[in-house]
Amino acid sequence: MKALDDLGQPVKVCTVNGIEYTLLGTAHVSQKSIDAVQMAISEGGFDTVAVELDANRHRQLTQPDALYKLDIFQIIREEKIGLVAANLSLAAYQRRLAEQLGVEPGAELKAAANDAAQAGLELVLIDRDAGTTLKRAWSALGWLQRSRLTAELGAGLISSDEIGEEEIERLKQGDMLESSFGEFARQTPPLFEALIAERDRYMAAKLLQLSHAGNAKRVLAVVGAGHLAGLEQALQDPLNREPNVIEQLDSIPAKSSIPWFSLFLALFLIGGFAWGMQQGGLKLAGTLLLQWAVITGTGGLLGCIAAKGHWLSCLAAFFASPLTPLHPALSSGMVSAYVEAKLRKPTYQDLLELKNDTTQISGWWKNRFARILVNFILTNAGTALAVWIAGAAFFIKLGT
């Protein structure tokens, strides 16, 4: 390991269950880290290489054309629009880094995977799926924290401003996901837990599983420097040797089986209409119904217009917005985005240019694929805001 020390990369070595683990801490934007990884694999005498990647990110690094196979209709049906939008935003942040520094973020992980395959070594992907991490992080946050996170992601990741020296230095010592979420991640314990601490335990559990196969004796684990101390500690924690650790950390906290918001809203509207009928007869009840439909429909309509949706998409948003808040499995954004995708189906060229277009805020509206995601988000946002406005107007009308 003397050569690695000379390259200035942090290294920790520990032995558990007869397996020697060499943990190589890397910076995801450093040529020195790439050199250190390649030297370790060629001269370190390892039989197994583990990398801080999941299957999807490994495919994105080694098979960049996988992005061109996205199916927008499947994404809408499976309610994965938010996740895809977040991944595109993170990719845009990483592309800005690559352009500014001349090093592709995660290039050392890609080099580890490629060199391990060329050397005939066993390759193990030890990180948790990024989608699972994002979902667990999201579920751990309260409403206000989610709002702030969404705002910071939207403002920071689609910005074209140059990334500051302080942020780059933090990234060299930290983790790509954590850095992508900015200062908010470091100030929010539930988010930090999902992004860093849980993944330390997850990667340790995956490494400890190698002892069951019986083939691994000397393992090189290539991970971001921000995981080094936590991973070393997690490897020596007996709790991470339990058989169900990975299953627990892979699970998504279950949503309540009772759609409380939709149920409350339905009761609120029914109660309001009944009260209006009692106080002012059919005329007042009809006025309340029309007021609800116009306000919520206008909210969804304005959101779709802001997304530069097709006029039929905007019409769908207007008519769907008064109804979808009462349906827990349907949203106005889903309806509008589906119509938009039918009318302006993304072309192969849109998929080819998706990565480049989403590095600038204007590109999200220029690219048909990205604009459908924007349509979904802004239509839902407009409807959600309008629901609160309509609710307040409800009370005002009943009080007069």
MIVO-895795 format. One line per field, with one value per residue (C-alpha): residue number from 1; y negated, x negated, z negated. Coordinates in nm, 4 decimals. Layout:
BEGIN
num = NUM  ...
py = Y  ...
px = X  ...
pz = Z  ...
# end
This chain:
BEGIN
num = 1  2  3  4  5  6  7  8  9  10  11  12  13  14  15  16  17  18  19  20  21  22  23  24  25  26  27  28  29  30  31  32  33  34  35  36  37  38  39  40  41  42  43  44  45  46  47  48  49  50  51  52  53  54  55  56  57  58  59  60  61  62  63  64  65  66  67  68  69  70  71  72  73  74  75  76  77  78  79  80  81  82  83  84  85  86  87  88  89  90  91  92  93  94  95  96  97  98  99  100  101  102  103  104  105  106  107  108  109  110  111  112  113  114  115  116  117  118  119  120  121  122  123  124  125  126  127  128  129  130  131  132  133  134  135  136  137  138  139  140  141  142  143  144  145  146  147  148  149  150  151  152  153  154  155  156  157  158  159  160  161  162  163  164  165  166  167  168  169  170  171  172  173  174  175  176  177  178  179  180  181  182  183  184  185  186  187  188  189  190  191  192  193  194  195  196  197  198  199  200  201  202  203  204  205  206  207  208  209  210  211  212  213  214  215  216  217  218  219  220  221  222  223  224  225  226  227  228  229  230  231  232  233  234  235  236  237  238  239  240  241  242  243  244  245  246  247  248  249  250  251  252  253  254  255  256  257  258  259  260  261  262  263  264  265  266  267  268  269  270  271  272  273  274  275  276  277  278  279  280  281  282  283  284  285  286  287  288  289  290  291  292  293  294  295  296  297  298  299  300  301  302  303  304  305  306  307  308  309  310  311  312  313  314  315  316  317  318  319  320  321  322  323  324  325  326  327  328  329  330  331  332  333  334  335  336  337  338  339  340  341  342  343  344  345  346  347  348  349  350  351  352  353  354  355  356  357  358  359  360  361  362  363  364  365  366  367  368  369  370  371  372  373  374  375  376  377  378  379  380  381  382  383  384  385  386  387  388  389  390  391  392  393  394  395  396  397  398  399  400
py = 0.0000  -0.2314  -0.3409  -0.4389  -0.6448  -0.8302  -0.9303  -1.0921  -0.8724  -0.7636  -0.3885  -0.1749  0.1971  0.4315  0.8084  0.9636  1.3338  1.4162  1.1630  0.8658  0.5559  0.2672  -0.0402  -0.2948  -0.6393  -0.8340  -1.1762  -1.1449  -1.4314  -1.3541  -1.2167  -1.1081  -0.8809  -0.7213  -0.6587  -0.5142  -0.2757  -0.1509  -0.0994  0.0851  0.3268  0.3920  0.4275  0.4957  0.8714  0.8548  1.1292  0.9182  0.5550  0.3914  0.0511  -0.2098  -0.1541  0.0040  0.1910  -0.1111  -0.3525  -0.0891  -0.0534  -0.4332  -0.4580  -0.1592  -0.1662  -0.5344  -0.4444  -0.2922  -0.6395  -0.6207  -0.3305  -0.5225  -0.4773  -0.7917  -0.6137  -0.3435  -0.6121  -0.7876  -0.4654  -0.3521  -0.6990  -0.7363  -1.0851  -1.2511  -0.9944  -1.0294  -1.4099  -1.3925  -1.1569  -1.3870  -1.6826  -1.4946  -1.3965  -1.7626  -1.8595  -1.5942  -1.7061  -2.0629  -1.9270  -1.7307  -2.0344  -2.2542  -2.0106  -1.8014  -1.4790  -1.2802  -1.2393  -0.8747  -0.8072  -0.6239  -0.3891  -0.3259  -0.2600  -0.0143  0.1777  0.1872  0.2759  0.5500  0.7084  0.6836  0.8406  1.1260  1.0276  1.0681  0.7418  0.6687  0.3743  0.2841  -0.0412  -0.0628  -0.1514  -0.5314  -0.5266  -0.3419  -0.5888  -0.8866  -0.7321  -0.6534  -1.0037  -1.1579  -0.9518  -1.0581  -1.4292  -1.6396  -1.8536  -2.1720  -1.9853  -1.8284  -2.1684  -2.3137  -2.0139  -2.0373  -2.4098  -2.3694  -2.0803  -2.2715  -2.5919  -2.4364  -2.1472  -2.3180  -2.6271  -2.7026  -2.8902  -2.7713  -2.5408  -2.7104  -2.6001  -2.5301  -2.2965  -2.1155  -2.0650  -1.9214  -1.6861  -1.5632  -1.4586  -1.3570  -1.1770  -1.2581  -1.2217  -1.4231  -1.6998  -1.7079  -1.7936  -2.0709  -2.2194  -2.1042  -1.7423  -1.8282  -2.0252  -1.7641  -1.4478  -1.2280  -1.3115  -1.2541  -0.9204  -0.7948  -0.9342  -0.8360  -0.6330  -0.3809  -0.3323  -0.2697  0.0124  0.1397  0.1528  0.3187  0.5865  0.6514  0.6851  0.9162  1.1428  1.2305  1.4558  1.6892  1.7500  1.8598  1.7331  1.3832  1.3443  0.9993  0.7414  0.3902  0.1669  -0.1604  -0.4114  -0.7878  -0.9327  -1.0429  -0.6783  -0.5572  -0.5952  -0.4906  -0.1838  -0.0678  -0.0946  0.0774  0.3708  0.4452  0.4062  0.7529  0.6172  0.5815  0.9552  1.0319  1.1965  0.9430  0.6181  0.5642  0.6461  0.3915  0.1162  0.1929  0.1580  -0.1542  -0.2751  -0.1784  -0.4524  -0.4602  -0.2294  -0.4965  -0.7999  -1.0464  -1.3640  -1.2525  -1.1280  -1.4531  -1.6589  -1.4573  -1.4966  -1.8671  -1.9216  -1.7085  -1.8816  -2.2225  -2.1489  -2.0133  -2.3238  -2.5443  -2.3615  -2.4110  -2.7784  -2.8960  -2.6118  -2.4707  -2.8062  -2.8404  -2.4732  -2.5176  -2.8330  -2.6475  -2.3620  -2.5995  -2.7959  -2.4768  -2.3654  -2.7023  -2.7668  -2.4197  -2.3884  -2.7235  -2.6184  -2.3068  -2.5018  -2.7692  -2.5013  -2.3317  -2.6653  -2.7393  -2.4051  -2.5150  -2.2240  -2.1569  -2.3300  -1.9911  -1.9043  -2.2325  -2.1496  -1.8061  -1.9703  -2.2106  -1.9373  -1.6886  -1.9247  -1.9514  -1.5700  -1.4202  -1.5603  -1.3245  -1.0232  -0.9093  -0.7142  -0.9801  -1.3341  -1.6155  -1.6138  -1.2477  -1.3137  -1.6198  -1.4555  -1.1499  -1.3682  -1.5698  -1.2511  -1.1305  -1.4592  -1.5386  -1.2004  -1.2370  -1.1439  -0.9463  -1.2760  -1.4097  -1.1144  -1.1652  -1.5296  -1.4755  -1.4857  -1.8043  -1.9811  -1.9261  -2.1018  -2.4358  -2.5443  -2.6396  -2.2894  -2.1354  -2.3182  -2.2663  -1.8873  -1.7043  -1.4280  -1.6696  -1.9002  -1.6145  -1.5806  -1.9564  -1.9350  -1.6704  -1.8648  -2.2128  -2.0932  -1.9088  -2.2100  -2.4423  -2.2096  -2.1639  -2.5397  -2.5917  -2.3313  -2.5406  -2.8601  -2.6936  -2.5611  -2.9093  -3.0528  -2.7804  -2.9021  -3.2676  -3.1930  -2.9921  -3.2682  -3.5418
px = 0.0000  -0.3022  -0.2344  0.1206  -0.0017  -0.2338  0.0664  0.2280  0.5408  0.6674  0.6510  0.7813  0.7195  0.9182  0.9637  1.3029  1.3924  1.0604  1.0998  0.8644  1.0537  0.8556  1.0781  0.9542  1.1086  1.1394  1.2494  1.5130  1.3599  0.9882  0.7413  0.5217  0.8010  0.8255  0.4495  0.4614  0.7441  0.5676  0.2395  0.4096  0.5806  0.2711  0.0224  0.2211  0.2698  0.6450  0.8855  1.2032  1.2848  1.5886  1.7102  1.9504  2.2007  2.5422  2.6526  2.8249  2.5347  2.2885  2.4963  2.5086  2.1291  2.0454  2.3464  2.4307  2.6825  2.9134  3.0656  3.1990  3.4288  3.6442  4.0187  4.2056  4.5427  4.4061  4.2509  4.5889  4.7818  4.5356  4.5358  4.1584  4.1577  4.0257  3.7475  3.6446  3.6470  3.4277  3.1824  3.1625  3.0980  2.8200  2.6737  2.6825  2.4907  2.2299  2.1983  2.1321  1.8569  1.7089  1.7046  1.5502  1.2865  1.2162  1.2828  1.6041  1.7580  1.7313  1.4586  1.2529  1.5460  1.5818  1.2066  1.2289  1.5115  1.3418  0.9937  1.1327  1.3063  0.9905  0.7814  1.0305  1.1095  1.4489  1.6438  1.8962  2.1381  2.1974  2.3954  2.7696  2.9885  2.9969  3.3742  3.4184  3.1878  3.3825  3.7169  3.5994  3.4554  3.7805  3.9960  3.7821  3.8506  4.1408  4.3515  4.1488  3.8188  3.9457  4.0452  3.7039  3.5244  3.7243  3.6547  3.2802  3.2499  3.4385  3.2413  2.8983  2.8877  3.0221  2.8135  2.5435  2.3309  1.9757  1.9415  1.7440  1.4049  1.5455  1.8097  1.5503  1.3220  1.6136  1.6877  1.3279  1.3648  1.7298  1.9956  2.1553  2.5156  2.4543  2.2810  2.5636  2.8092  2.5812  2.5648  2.9204  2.8004  2.5424  2.7967  3.0751  3.0053  3.2760  3.1417  2.7800  2.8822  3.0315  2.7575  2.4508  2.4963  2.7426  2.5298  2.2212  2.4114  2.5468  2.2049  2.0541  2.3247  2.2610  1.8875  1.9433  2.1536  1.8361  1.7325  2.0227  1.8987  1.5573  1.3622  1.2675  0.9529  0.8192  1.0807  1.0234  1.3242  1.3291  1.5543  1.5845  1.3614  1.6689  1.7620  1.4209  1.4493  1.8138  1.7560  1.4593  1.6678  1.9675  1.7525  1.6624  2.0167  2.1676  2.5168  2.4247  2.3593  2.7261  2.8915  3.1756  2.9730  2.9734  3.3426  3.4235  3.2138  3.3623  3.7204  3.9257  4.1300  4.4879  4.7374  5.0477  5.3118  5.5702  5.5523  5.5997  5.5637  5.8065  6.0499  6.0305  6.0715  6.3749  6.5380  6.4541  6.6156  6.9211  6.9671  6.9264  7.1778  7.4248  7.3814  7.4203  7.7368  7.8784  7.7841  7.8526  8.0137  7.9132  7.7873  7.5180  7.4184  7.3857  7.1786  6.9448  6.9076  6.8360  6.5888  6.3982  6.3866  6.2748  6.0030  5.8475  5.8879  5.7186  5.4305  5.3635  5.4126  5.1593  4.9068  4.9455  4.9198  4.5990  4.4667  4.5592  4.7952  5.0059  5.3451  5.5160  5.2794  5.3776  5.7448  5.6891  5.5161  5.8095  6.0730  5.8647  5.7526  6.0889  6.1223  5.7758  5.7152  5.9961  5.8200  5.5053  5.3626  5.4156  5.2887  5.3642  4.9980  5.0216  5.3257  5.1723  4.8327  4.9932  5.1886  4.8723  4.6757  4.9451  4.9616  4.5887  4.4239  4.0488  3.8312  3.5098  3.3299  3.4837  3.3354  2.9982  2.9921  3.1530  2.8291  2.7098  3.0460  3.1056  2.7834  2.9595  3.2976  3.4200  3.3354  3.6002  3.8625  3.6843  3.6536  3.9850  3.8969  3.7844  4.0821  4.3223  4.1523  4.1814  4.5483  4.6137  4.4350  4.5741  4.9303  4.9282  4.7738  5.0379  5.3184  5.1782  5.1525  5.5014  5.6491  5.5405  5.6693  6.0004  6.0279  5.9769  6.2319  6.4731  6.4563  6.4897  6.7978  6.9648  6.8949  7.0648
pz = 0.0000  -0.0003  0.3588  0.2692  -0.0250  0.2086  0.4216  0.1197  0.1096  -0.2345  -0.2970  -0.5824  -0.6220  -0.8455  -0.8677  -0.9429  -0.9273  -0.7641  -0.4817  -0.4495  -0.3385  -0.1952  -0.1900  0.0605  0.0090  0.3315  0.4513  0.7197  0.9194  0.8989  1.1531  0.8607  0.7413  1.0858  1.0870  0.7341  0.8245  1.1361  0.9505  0.6636  0.8999  1.1099  0.8210  0.5034  0.5372  0.4733  0.5770  0.5473  0.6247  0.4640  0.5806  0.4448  0.7252  0.7622  1.0749  1.2310  1.1810  1.3012  1.6178  1.6635  1.6354  1.8535  2.0915  2.1514  2.4247  2.1586  2.1183  2.4740  2.3821  2.1338  2.1848  2.0793  2.0633  1.8359  1.6145  1.5833  1.5157  1.2487  1.0860  1.1258  1.2772  0.9608  0.9299  1.2956  1.2658  0.9539  1.1275  1.4293  1.2002  1.0230  1.3606  1.4675  1.1525  1.2263  1.5876  1.4733  1.2522  1.5413  1.7681  1.4991  1.3722  1.6795  1.4845  1.5111  1.1617  1.0625  1.3200  1.0571  0.9912  1.3626  1.3851  1.0944  1.2613  1.6017  1.4716  1.2462  1.5455  1.7579  1.4802  1.4374  1.0768  0.9184  0.9286  0.6528  0.6612  0.2982  0.2930  0.2414  0.5371  0.5655  0.6110  0.2822  0.1066  0.2429  0.1453  -0.2079  -0.2410  -0.1167  -0.3524  -0.6501  -0.5924  -0.7070  -0.4744  -0.5249  -0.4837  -0.1606  -0.0283  -0.1084  0.0399  0.3624  0.3894  0.3279  0.5717  0.8374  0.7888  0.7450  0.9856  1.2981  1.2418  1.4954  1.2426  1.1848  0.8860  0.6075  0.4760  0.1286  0.2699  0.4813  0.1813  -0.0190  0.2676  0.2713  -0.0930  -0.0854  0.1131  0.4491  0.3310  0.0157  0.2102  0.4639  0.1877  0.0638  -0.2848  -0.3535  -0.3794  -0.6442  -0.8481  -0.8333  -1.0377  -0.8738  -0.5281  -0.6326  -0.7870  -0.4588  -0.2345  -0.4360  -0.7556  -0.6123  -0.3031  -0.5210  -0.6909  -0.3592  -0.1923  -0.4991  -0.4944  -0.1234  -0.1886  -0.4838  -0.2627  -0.0714  -0.3578  -0.2763  0.0795  -0.0473  0.2553  0.1418  -0.0681  0.0222  0.1152  0.2477  0.1732  0.3691  0.1948  0.1579  -0.1119  -0.3053  -0.3651  -0.4778  -0.8558  -0.8718  -0.6536  -0.8612  -1.1772  -1.0165  -0.9014  -1.2622  -1.3953  -1.4603  -1.3853  -1.0185  -0.9961  -1.0564  -0.7526  -0.7238  -0.7356  -0.3586  -0.3329  -0.6046  -0.4446  -0.1022  -0.2221  -0.1572  -0.4569  -0.3830  -0.3177  -0.5283  -0.3814  -0.4626  -0.2288  -0.5111  -0.3060  -0.0351  -0.3008  -0.4964  -0.1810  -0.0718  -0.4138  -0.4154  -0.0740  -0.1473  -0.4825  -0.3200  -0.0476  -0.3030  -0.5179  -0.2136  -0.1143  -0.4623  -0.4810  -0.1290  0.0557  0.3913  0.5149  0.2437  0.2748  0.6513  0.6033  0.3666  0.6145  0.9017  0.6886  0.6002  0.9639  1.0995  0.8404  0.8443  1.2215  1.2714  1.0476  1.2543  1.5762  1.4790  1.3804  1.7167  1.9002  1.7075  1.8358  2.1915  2.2245  2.5349  2.5184  2.4831  2.1947  2.0321  2.0825  1.9268  1.6312  1.5833  1.5762  1.3774  1.1010  0.9180  0.9076  0.8618  0.5087  0.4021  0.5592  0.3727  0.6681  0.9347  0.9804  1.2211  1.3238  1.4175  1.6391  1.8011  1.8550  2.0143  2.2591  2.3302  2.3994  2.6396  2.8274  2.8258  2.7974  2.7336  3.0275  3.0264  3.0782  2.7556  2.5677  2.7350  2.6231  2.2806  2.0796  2.2460  2.2409  1.8694  1.7697  1.8346  1.7053  2.0550  2.1758  1.9495  2.1593  2.4922  2.4688  2.5138  2.2693  1.9981  2.0622  1.9811  1.6425  1.5904  1.6927  1.4277  1.1526  1.2250  1.2862  0.9542  0.7813  0.9240  0.8183  0.4672  0.4131  0.5536  0.3158  0.0174  0.1788  0.2608  -0.0942  -0.2359  0.0063  -0.1067  -0.4660  -0.3629  -0.1514  -0.4263  -0.6778  -0.4726
# end
